[in-house]
Amino acid sequence: MKVKREADLEKTYVKFLVYGRSGVGKTKLLSTACKLGPTLYIDIDSNGVIGLTAAEKENMYLILPETAEEFQNIFNKLAKY
């Protein structure tokens, strides 16, 4: 068994799309992601996140595209990573 320091581990990233009706756990998932580290949140359905603590929002970068074209441009740029 190998033992490594956390600082020596390779950083990994996860990309996912979350969509669903009210009450299915979307905000809970976002809350968990924010606790783990910097989280980019693209909100196409409202004007920000309600239900997160100030500490959780510290790790969140929020983008609010105003049009479908803006969202598509963001999506295309992020698809490269």
MODELLER restraints for C-alpha pairs under 7 A, 6 or more apart:
rsr = mdl.restraints
at = mdl.atoms
rsr.add(forms.Gaussian(group=physical.xy_distance, feature=features.Distance(at['CA:18:A'], at['CA:26:A']), mean=6.72, stdev=0.5))
rsr.add(forms.Gaussian(group=physical.xy_distance, feature=features.Distance(at['CA:31:A'], at['CA:52:A']), mean=6.25, stdev=0.5))
rsr.add(forms.Gaussian(group=physical.xy_distance, feature=features.Distance(at['CA:31:A'], at['CA:56:A']), mean=6.30, stdev=0.5))
rsr.add(forms.Gaussian(group=physical.xy_distance, feature=features.Distance(at['CA:33:A'], at['CA:39:A']), mean=6.48, stdev=0.5))
rsr.add(forms.Gaussian(group=physical.xy_distance, feature=features.Distance(at['CA:34:A'], at['CA:56:A']), mean=5.29, stdev=0.5))
rsr.add(forms.Gaussian(group=physical.xy_distance, feature=features.Distance(at['CA:34:A'], at['CA:59:A']), mean=5.41, stdev=0.5))
rsr.add(forms.Gaussian(group=physical.xy_distance, feature=features.Distance(at['CA:34:A'], at['CA:60:A']), mean=6.16, stdev=0.5))
rsr.add(forms.Gaussian(group=physical.xy_distance, feature=features.Distance(at['CA:35:A'], at['CA:56:A']), mean=5.95, stdev=0.5))
rsr.add(forms.Gaussian(group=physical.xy_distance, feature=features.Distance(at['CA:37:A'], at['CA:59:A']), mean=6.00, stdev=0.5))
rsr.add(forms.Gaussian(group=physical.xy_distance, feature=features.Distance(at['CA:38:A'], at['CA:59:A']), mean=4.54, stdev=0.5))
rsr.add(forms.Gaussian(group=physical.xy_distance, feature=features.Distance(at['CA:38:A'], at['CA:60:A']), mean=5.89, stdev=0.5))
rsr.add(forms.Gaussian(group=physical.xy_distance, feature=features.Distance(at['CA:39:A'], at['CA:59:A']), mean=5.94, stdev=0.5))
rsr.add(forms.Gaussian(group=physical.xy_distance, feature=features.Distance(at['CA:39:A'], at['CA:60:A']), mean=4.81, stdev=0.5))
rsr.add(forms.Gaussian(group=physical.xy_distance, feature=features.Distance(at['CA:39:A'], at['CA:61:A']), mean=6.07, stdev=0.5))
rsr.add(forms.Gaussian(group=physical.xy_distance, feature=features.Distance(at['CA:40:A'], at['CA:60:A']), mean=5.90, stdev=0.5))
rsr.add(forms.Gaussian(group=physical.xy_distance, feature=features.Distance(at['CA:40:A'], at['CA:61:A']), mean=4.74, stdev=0.5))
rsr.add(forms.Gaussian(group=physical.xy_distance, feature=features.Distance(at['CA:40:A'], at['CA:62:A']), mean=6.16, stdev=0.5))
rsr.add(forms.Gaussian(group=physical.xy_distance, feature=features.Distance(at['CA:41:A'], at['CA:60:A']), mean=6.76, stdev=0.5))
rsr.add(forms.Gaussian(group=physical.xy_distance, feature=features.Distance(at['CA:41:A'], at['CA:61:A']), mean=5.97, stdev=0.5))
rsr.add(forms.Gaussian(group=physical.xy_distance, feature=features.Distance(at['CA:41:A'], at['CA:62:A']), mean=4.95, stdev=0.5))
rsr.add(forms.Gaussian(group=physical.xy_distance, feature=features.Distance(at['CA:41:A'], at['CA:63:A']), mean=6.25, stdev=0.5))
rsr.add(forms.Gaussian(group=physical.xy_distance, feature=features.Distance(at['CA:42:A'], at['CA:62:A']), mean=5.97, stdev=0.5))
rsr.add(forms.Gaussian(group=physical.xy_distance, feature=features.Distance(at['CA:42:A'], at['CA:63:A']), mean=4.75, stdev=0.5))
rsr.add(forms.Gaussian(group=physical.xy_distance, feature=features.Distance(at['CA:42:A'], at['CA:64:A']), mean=6.03, stdev=0.5))
rsr.add(forms.Gaussian(group=physical.xy_distance, feature=features.Distance(at['CA:43:A'], at['CA:63:A']), mean=6.27, stdev=0.5))
rsr.add(forms.Gaussian(group=physical.xy_distance, feature=features.Distance(at['CA:43:A'], at['CA:64:A']), mean=5.31, stdev=0.5))
rsr.add(forms.Gaussian(group=physical.xy_distance, feature=features.Distance(at['CA:44:A'], at['CA:64:A']), mean=6.34, stdev=0.5))
rsr.add(forms.Gaussian(group=physical.xy_distance, feature=features.Distance(at['CA:44:A'], at['CA:65:A']), mean=6.36, stdev=0.5))
rsr.add(forms.Gaussian(group=physical.xy_distance, feature=features.Distance(at['CA:65:A'], at['CA:71:A']), mean=5.54, stdev=0.5))
